[in-house]
Amino acid sequence: MSALMKTIKGNHGGLPYNEVMVIKQLTNLNSKQLLELEAREKEVFGEGGLNRWMLPVIARYGFLFGLFSDEKIIGLASFTSRGTPCRAPTAFLIGFWINEAHRGRGLAKKLLTEAMREIKRSGVDRVELTVDEKNETAVAIYRKAGFKIKRKLESFYGPSQDRLLLAINLLQ
Ligand SMILES: CC(C)(COP(=O)(O)OP(=O)(O)OC[C@H]1O[C@@H](n2cnc3c(N)ncnc32)[C@H](O)[C@@H]1OP(=O)(O)O)[C@@H](O)C(=O)NCCC(=O)NCCS
């Protein structure tokens, strides 16, 4: 099952008039979508990509947002989340990509903005993420979206795999 959240169309953000894109929250993936997303994740992130064992769990217990063009997924934003009675729910952006052919058109910005609007509506107060400081494009996009750099996490993903921890408070 998936819920339509937003339709993007027209001469907007670099999209030609005849192109219609939609953002959907994916709560249950069919086998075809699962294998396709696994392949795309591997293409973009190699062994660090989300796989067929993680994606359905994230869809069900976290948040998975797909950007579609003509029924084809061209972008994905994946979030895990946690909350306790003493701590407001925090979501963690665990995966984020736009197909290479569609980059540089403002689509990452749109997908991230809509995804965060939706998870805020679900009661999430804060979003955190980690990013490689050498990934200047991603760091720039997150900072433009309002994320602040919190600290460096040494060897977060194993030896020499340091990451920057970024966070945004959705209530501000
Ligand atoms: C990171 C990624 C999602 C960006 O997707 P995109 O659709 O090309 O990004 P957008 O076109 O929406 O760019 C959004 C904003 O960032 C800006 N931006 C893009 N690259 C930039 C750069 N190198 N430096 C500064 N700003 C940059 C854009 O100008 C735009 O800002 P504006 O609207 O104010 O002009 C895409 O490059 C990708 O999938 N990369 C591989 C996976 C990855 O690295 N994911 C992040 C892992 S943490």
The ligand as a Gaussian input file, in Angstrom:
#p B3LYP/6-31G(d) Opt

LIG

0 1
 C       22.787000      14.075000      -2.947000
 C       21.699000      13.935000      -4.030000
 C       20.490000      13.229000      -3.402000
 C       21.304000      15.335000      -4.518000
 O       20.238000      15.210000      -5.449000
 P       19.838000      16.375000      -6.477000
 O       18.444000      16.095000      -6.926000
 O       20.887000      16.482000      -7.513000
 O       19.879000      17.700000      -5.565000
 P       19.043000      19.037000      -5.840000
 O       19.072000      19.304000      -7.314000
 O       17.697000      18.921000      -5.188000
 O       19.876000      20.156000      -5.069000
 C       19.319000      20.763000      -3.907000
 C       20.088000      21.995000      -3.533000
 O       21.472000      21.724000      -3.298000
 C       22.264000      22.590000      -4.098000
 N       23.477000      21.906000      -4.437000
 C       23.599000      20.794000      -5.185000
 N       24.892000      20.443000      -5.265000
 C       25.605000      21.370000      -4.567000
 C       26.981000      21.556000      -4.272000
 N       27.919000      20.725000      -4.706000
 N       27.334000      22.625000      -3.529000
 C       26.407000      23.494000      -3.071000
 N       25.064000      23.347000      -3.301000
 C       24.689000      22.302000      -4.042000
 C       21.399000      22.911000      -5.271000
 O       21.820000      24.113000      -5.894000
 C       20.046000      23.049000      -4.620000
 O       19.904000      24.258000      -3.922000
 P       18.977000      25.456000      -4.453000
 O       17.640000      24.857000      -4.746000
 O       18.976000      26.399000      -3.321000
 O       19.675000      25.927000      -5.699000
 C       22.222000      13.152000      -5.262000
 O       23.400000      13.766000      -5.733000
 C       22.505000      11.687000      -4.985000
 O       21.600000      10.843000      -5.077000
 N       23.785000      11.364000      -4.663000
 C       24.203000       9.976000      -4.411000
 C       23.654000       9.467000      -3.080000
 C       24.071000      10.339000      -1.917000
 O       25.204000      10.808000      -1.836000
 N       23.113000      10.536000      -0.984000
 C       23.351000      11.254000       0.236000
 C       23.943000      10.308000       1.229000
 S       24.144000      11.063000       2.834000

